Amino acid sequence: MCLLALVSVSGMSAQDFNQYEKKLWISKVDTLPYRMLLPVGFDSTKRYPLILFLHGAGERGNDNEKQLTHGAKLFLTDSIQTRYPAIVVFPQCAENSYWSNVKRTEDSITKKTTYEFTPDGDATVAIKLLMQLMKNLVEKPYVKKQQVYVMGLSMGGMGTFEIVRRMPQTFAAAIPICGGAHPATAKEIRHTAFWVFHGAKDDVVSYTFSEAMVSALQEHYDSAEVQFTLYSNANHNSWDKAFAEPEMMSWLFSHSKKK
């Protein structure tokens, strides 16, 4: 009975994910796979908010499947689809690339990775492709340019900070989860609203990275809108708690870029 129930739920989830249409962004020799979810009853003559969701390092690849592992179910719930109709995009980073140009070093013995964020530097191939895709999507007549948002977890949380920095006029609000960036970049992202999430017990990406970004925004820019939720008992998977926040979606959709 339990096995049958598990199979049923798994099958239903896979079927639900089919609502995310498979697409490819191709630029010369490089390809960025992505999935797109349209609002229920999508009408191309109307305009909708756009949400970009960036996955973590474990979901990299080119199968155009794994990037839906975390977060995709959230946008398939009836309550979210009814209250917050939006176009949702889940791109997939290649295995040999990264959503951020952070310098990563792995200890040969412990296999732990350390991160060194830089305030500048060239964009990775994945970020360059992502920027091209976003510029294309934002120009679609059915996208509300004033309501473009970005969310991401772990590597995607780092990518959330980075894509806002590289496209500062694009995003009205951003939600980086267990990510990080260099505090010196706060100046470039201060006009986007941020709700930052992290787990205090995170042993993969230290919460101090998020804390430093929030402090840089709060201390140096009075006009910056930023809030920080630190879960005292959460480890790296703090996204589970973040996705369960009852006010997260209403907070996100309450923001619009000024024309």
DAPE-V747612 format. One record per residue. N is the residue number from 1. RES is the residue in one small letter. D_LAST is the distance of its C-alpha to the last C-alpha in Angstrom with 1 decimal. Layout:
n=N res=RES d_last=D_LAST
n=N res=RES d_last=D_LAST
//
This chain:
n=1 res=m d_last=55.9
n=2 res=c d_last=53.4
n=3 res=l d_last=53.3
n=4 res=l d_last=52.6
n=5 res=a d_last=49.8
n=6 res=l d_last=48.2
n=7 res=v d_last=48.5
n=8 res=s d_last=47.0
n=9 res=v d_last=43.9
n=10 res=s d_last=43.5
n=11 res=g d_last=43.8
n=12 res=m d_last=41.3
n=13 res=s d_last=38.7
n=14 res=a d_last=39.3
n=15 res=q d_last=38.9
n=16 res=d d_last=35.7
n=17 res=f d_last=34.3
n=18 res=n d_last=35.0
n=19 res=q d_last=32.0
n=20 res=y d_last=30.0
n=21 res=e d_last=30.4
n=22 res=k d_last=31.7
n=23 res=k d_last=29.8
n=24 res=l d_last=30.1
n=25 res=w d_last=27.8
n=26 res=i d_last=30.2
n=27 res=s d_last=29.8
n=28 res=k d_last=33.1
n=29 res=v d_last=35.6
n=30 res=d d_last=33.2
n=31 res=t d_last=32.1
n=32 res=l d_last=29.7
n=33 res=p d_last=30.8
n=34 res=y d_last=28.3
n=35 res=r d_last=28.4
n=36 res=m d_last=25.8
n=37 res=l d_last=25.9
n=38 res=l d_last=24.4
n=39 res=p d_last=24.0
n=40 res=v d_last=27.1
n=41 res=g d_last=27.2
n=42 res=f d_last=24.4
n=43 res=d d_last=23.3
n=44 res=s d_last=21.7
n=45 res=t d_last=20.4
n=46 res=k d_last=18.3
n=47 res=r d_last=15.3
n=48 res=y d_last=15.9
n=49 res=p d_last=14.7
n=50 res=l d_last=16.2
n=51 res=i d_last=18.5
n=52 res=l d_last=20.3
n=53 res=f d_last=23.6
n=54 res=l d_last=25.8
n=55 res=h d_last=29.5
n=56 res=g d_last=32.2
n=57 res=a d_last=34.8
n=58 res=g d_last=37.4
n=59 res=e d_last=35.5
n=60 res=r d_last=35.2
n=61 res=g d_last=36.9
n=62 res=n d_last=36.5
n=63 res=d d_last=37.7
n=64 res=n d_last=34.3
n=65 res=e d_last=35.6
n=66 res=k d_last=35.9
n=67 res=q d_last=32.2
n=68 res=l d_last=32.2
n=69 res=t d_last=34.9
n=70 res=h d_last=32.7
n=71 res=g d_last=29.7
n=72 res=a d_last=29.9
n=73 res=k d_last=32.0
n=74 res=l d_last=29.3
n=75 res=f d_last=27.0
n=76 res=l d_last=30.1
n=77 res=t d_last=31.1
n=78 res=d d_last=31.1
n=79 res=s d_last=29.3
n=80 res=i d_last=26.3
n=81 res=q d_last=26.1
n=82 res=t d_last=26.4
n=83 res=r d_last=24.1
n=84 res=y d_last=21.4
n=85 res=p d_last=21.4
n=86 res=a d_last=19.6
n=87 res=i d_last=20.3
n=88 res=v d_last=22.1
n=89 res=v d_last=23.1
n=90 res=f d_last=26.1
n=91 res=p d_last=26.9
n=92 res=q d_last=30.4
n=93 res=c d_last=31.1
n=94 res=a d_last=34.4
n=95 res=e d_last=37.4
n=96 res=n d_last=37.7
n=97 res=s d_last=34.1
n=98 res=y d_last=31.7
n=99 res=w d_last=28.1
n=100 res=s d_last=28.4
n=101 res=n d_last=30.4
n=102 res=v d_last=32.3
n=103 res=k d_last=35.9
n=104 res=r d_last=38.1
n=105 res=t d_last=41.9
n=106 res=e d_last=44.2
n=107 res=d d_last=47.5
n=108 res=s d_last=50.3
n=109 res=i d_last=52.3
n=110 res=t d_last=49.9
n=111 res=k d_last=47.3
n=112 res=k d_last=44.6
n=113 res=t d_last=41.5
n=114 res=t d_last=40.2
n=115 res=y d_last=36.7
n=116 res=e d_last=35.7
n=117 res=f d_last=32.0
n=118 res=t d_last=31.0
n=119 res=p d_last=28.0
n=120 res=d d_last=27.7
n=121 res=g d_last=29.7
n=122 res=d d_last=29.2
n=123 res=a d_last=27.4
n=124 res=t d_last=29.8
n=125 res=v d_last=30.3
n=126 res=a d_last=28.7
n=127 res=i d_last=25.5
n=128 res=k d_last=25.4
n=129 res=l d_last=25.8
n=130 res=l d_last=23.3
n=131 res=m d_last=20.6
n=132 res=q d_last=21.6
n=133 res=l d_last=21.5
n=134 res=m d_last=18.1
n=135 res=k d_last=16.7
n=136 res=n d_last=18.7
n=137 res=l d_last=17.7
n=138 res=v d_last=13.9
n=139 res=e d_last=14.4
n=140 res=k d_last=16.5
n=141 res=p d_last=15.7
n=142 res=y d_last=16.6
n=143 res=v d_last=14.1
n=144 res=k d_last=11.0
n=145 res=k d_last=8.7
n=146 res=q d_last=7.0
n=147 res=q d_last=10.7
n=148 res=v d_last=12.6
n=149 res=y d_last=15.5
n=150 res=v d_last=18.6
n=151 res=m d_last=22.1
n=152 res=g d_last=25.4
n=153 res=l d_last=28.9
n=154 res=s d_last=31.4
n=155 res=m d_last=30.8
n=156 res=g d_last=27.5
n=157 res=g d_last=26.7
n=158 res=m d_last=27.2
n=159 res=g d_last=25.1
n=160 res=t d_last=22.3
n=161 res=f d_last=22.2
n=162 res=e d_last=22.7
n=163 res=i d_last=20.1
n=164 res=v d_last=17.4
n=165 res=r d_last=19.0
n=166 res=r d_last=19.1
n=167 res=m d_last=15.6
n=168 res=p d_last=13.8
n=169 res=q d_last=10.2
n=170 res=t d_last=11.0
n=171 res=f d_last=12.3
n=172 res=a d_last=11.1
n=173 res=a d_last=14.8
n=174 res=a d_last=18.1
n=175 res=i d_last=21.8
n=176 res=p d_last=24.4
n=177 res=i d_last=27.9
n=178 res=c d_last=31.0
n=179 res=g d_last=29.3
n=180 res=g d_last=28.8
n=181 res=a d_last=27.6
n=182 res=h d_last=28.6
n=183 res=p d_last=27.7
n=184 res=a d_last=26.9
n=185 res=t d_last=23.7
n=186 res=a d_last=22.2
n=187 res=k d_last=20.6
n=188 res=e d_last=18.6
n=189 res=i d_last=17.4
n=190 res=r d_last=17.0
n=191 res=h d_last=13.2
n=192 res=t d_last=13.7
n=193 res=a d_last=15.7
n=194 res=f d_last=19.3
n=195 res=w d_last=22.2
n=196 res=v d_last=25.1
n=197 res=f d_last=28.4
n=198 res=h d_last=31.8
n=199 res=g d_last=35.5
n=200 res=a d_last=37.8
n=201 res=k d_last=40.6
n=202 res=d d_last=38.7
n=203 res=d d_last=41.3
n=204 res=v d_last=39.2
n=205 res=v d_last=36.1
n=206 res=s d_last=36.7
n=207 res=y d_last=34.4
n=208 res=t d_last=34.6
n=209 res=f d_last=32.0
n=210 res=s d_last=29.4
n=211 res=e d_last=30.8
n=212 res=a d_last=30.4
n=213 res=m d_last=26.7
n=214 res=v d_last=26.0
n=215 res=s d_last=28.2
n=216 res=a d_last=26.5
n=217 res=l d_last=23.1
n=218 res=q d_last=24.7
n=219 res=e d_last=27.1
n=220 res=h d_last=25.1
n=221 res=y d_last=21.6
n=222 res=d d_last=21.5
n=223 res=s d_last=17.7
n=224 res=a d_last=18.1
n=225 res=e d_last=18.1
n=226 res=v d_last=21.0
n=227 res=q d_last=24.0
n=228 res=f d_last=27.1
n=229 res=t d_last=29.6
n=230 res=l d_last=32.9
n=231 res=y d_last=35.5
n=232 res=s d_last=38.9
n=233 res=n d_last=40.9
n=234 res=a d_last=38.7
n=235 res=n d_last=39.4
n=236 res=h d_last=37.2
n=237 res=n d_last=36.3
n=238 res=s d_last=34.2
n=239 res=w d_last=31.7
n=240 res=d d_last=34.2
n=241 res=k d_last=33.6
n=242 res=a d_last=29.8
n=243 res=f d_last=29.6
n=244 res=a d_last=31.7
n=245 res=e d_last=29.4
n=246 res=p d_last=28.9
n=247 res=e d_last=25.6
n=248 res=m d_last=24.0
n=249 res=m d_last=22.2
n=250 res=s d_last=21.1
n=251 res=w d_last=19.7
n=252 res=l d_last=17.9
n=253 res=f d_last=16.3
n=254 res=s d_last=15.4
n=255 res=h d_last=12.5
n=256 res=s d_last=8.9
n=257 res=k d_last=6.3
n=258 res=k d_last=3.8
n=259 res=k d_last=0.0
//
